Amino acid sequence: MKNIVETILDRRSVRRYERQEIEPEKKQLIYDAITTSPTSHNGQQFSVIAIEDQELKEKIYELTKQKQIKTCSLFLVFCSDYHKMDVFAQAKGLDLQPIHQTLDGVLVGAIDATIAMSNARIMAEGLGLGCCCIGYIRTAAPEELSKLLNLPQGVALVCGLTIGYPREIPDIRPKQDRSLFIHHNQYSDEGMVEQFEKYDDVIGRHNETHTLAKYIKWSEQMEKYYEESINKHTLQYYQGQGFGVDKEPGIK
Ligand SMILES: Cc1cc2nc3c(=O)[nH]c(=O)nc-3n(C[C@H](O)[C@H](O)[C@H](O)COP(=O)(O)O)c2cc1C
């Protein structure tokens, strides 16, 4: 087991895995990390579909085109989940407001699920496994995937996590200067453009010597990413699963 500082700081996404099962004890520790994660008001508004079935992983690959889903040993799908509370509320006649139809409720489910995913990832990486988050499960074909996983109303896809023994350990990807993340006492734009210019070049050079084998600036990659993302229909998908912002005060 790696120590916690090394586990957190020596991190990169791993997309290629050995065909090697994860030991049951390690899986239990990953599941423990999920169930002990902090949640808003201890409401535990998330759930996880743990997938090891190869045929199912391949079907999910067909929907998302993310190869690491079919080669990983364990694929975890993190969902925002207000359904389980609804089951209990109906059985007991609890009077629960539909907070999943407010922006805050939507965020709460996504935050709970994401913190749980982060805990699972840190535990898995600490145990010598490699991971990659998969946002495409939410954006590529969410309706089809929800059907495949039998997600009821009140449950919506947030993010996936592939886990397996690394076949290769990629270099760590350089990150923005700390000043672009951490502001002291008050938010400040000071020095932003200069830091971004430096970072643009750092990533350009990183891309040249890694998979892309070409000098492509970070900002060019961001333009492409934002252009693709503007056409996502996540709100429509969430509405289809019974979420929304209709109950937000001021929304008619
Ligand atoms: C919320 C989230 C969603 C992501 N979705 C995908 C994905 O669908 N496919 C993929 O290959 N990588 C995905 N990634 C991994 C990012 O591409 C990766 O974290 C980023 O390029 C930085 O590289 P690094 O993790 O090695 O530092 C995702 C990461 C996060 C945090």
The ligand as a Tripos MOL2 file, in Angstrom:
@<TRIPOS>MOLECULE
LIG
   31    33     1     0     0
SMALL
NO_CHARGES

@<TRIPOS>ATOM
      1 C1        -14.9590   14.3230  -14.4130 C.3       1 LIG1
      2 C2        -13.9340   13.7230  -15.3320 C.ar      1 LIG1
      3 C3        -14.3300   13.0930  -16.4930 C.ar      1 LIG1
      4 C4        -13.3870   12.4970  -17.3360 C.ar      1 LIG1
      5 N1        -13.8040   11.8090  -18.4400 N.ar      1 LIG1
      6 C5        -12.9110   11.1590  -19.2030 C.ar      1 LIG1
      7 C6        -13.3580   10.3380  -20.2700 C.ar      1 LIG1
      8 O1        -14.5550   10.1670  -20.5270 O.2       1 LIG1
      9 N2        -12.4120    9.7100  -21.0190 N.ar      1 LIG1
     10 C7        -11.0710    9.8140  -20.7390 C.ar      1 LIG1
     11 O2        -10.2760    9.2010  -21.4540 O.2       1 LIG1
     12 N3        -10.6380   10.5800  -19.7150 N.ar      1 LIG1
     13 C8        -11.5070   11.2400  -18.9400 C.ar      1 LIG1
     14 N4        -11.0890   11.9730  -17.8650 N.ar      1 LIG1
     15 C9         -9.6550   12.0500  -17.5530 C.3       1 LIG1
     16 C10        -9.0970   13.4100  -17.9840 C.3       1 LIG1
     17 O3         -8.9810   13.4440  -19.3730 O.3       1 LIG1
     18 C11        -7.7410   13.5910  -17.2830 C.3       1 LIG1
     19 O4         -7.9440   13.6810  -15.8960 O.3       1 LIG1
     20 C12        -7.0510   14.8640  -17.7830 C.3       1 LIG1
     21 O5         -6.7280   14.7650  -19.1390 O.3       1 LIG1
     22 C13        -5.7640   15.1380  -17.0070 C.3       1 LIG1
     23 O6         -4.8840   14.0500  -17.1000 O.3       1 LIG1
     24 P1         -4.3970   13.3200  -15.7780 P.3       1 LIG1
     25 O7         -5.5960   12.7470  -15.0830 O.co2     1 LIG1
     26 O8         -3.4690   12.2280  -16.2330 O.co2     1 LIG1
     27 O9         -3.7320   14.3380  -14.9170 O.co2     1 LIG1
     28 C14       -12.0110   12.5740  -17.0090 C.ar      1 LIG1
     29 C15       -11.6180   13.2270  -15.8430 C.ar      1 LIG1
     30 C16       -12.5540   13.7810  -15.0110 C.ar      1 LIG1
     31 C17       -12.1060   14.4440  -13.7250 C.3       1 LIG1
@<TRIPOS>BOND
     1     1     2 1
     2     2     3 ar
     3     2    30 ar
     4     3     4 ar
     5     4     5 ar
     6     4    28 ar
     7     5     6 ar
     8     6     7 ar
     9     6    13 1
    10     7     8 2
    11     7     9 ar
    12     9    10 ar
    13    10    11 2
    14    10    12 ar
    15    12    13 ar
    16    13    14 ar
    17    14    15 1
    18    14    28 ar
    19    15    16 1
    20    16    17 1
    21    16    18 1
    22    18    19 1
    23    18    20 1
    24    20    21 1
    25    20    22 1
    26    22    23 1
    27    23    24 1
    28    24    25 2
    29    24    26 1
    30    24    27 1
    31    28    29 ar
    32    29    30 ar
    33    30    31 1
@<TRIPOS>SUBSTRUCTURE
     1 LIG1         1 GROUP 0 **** ****
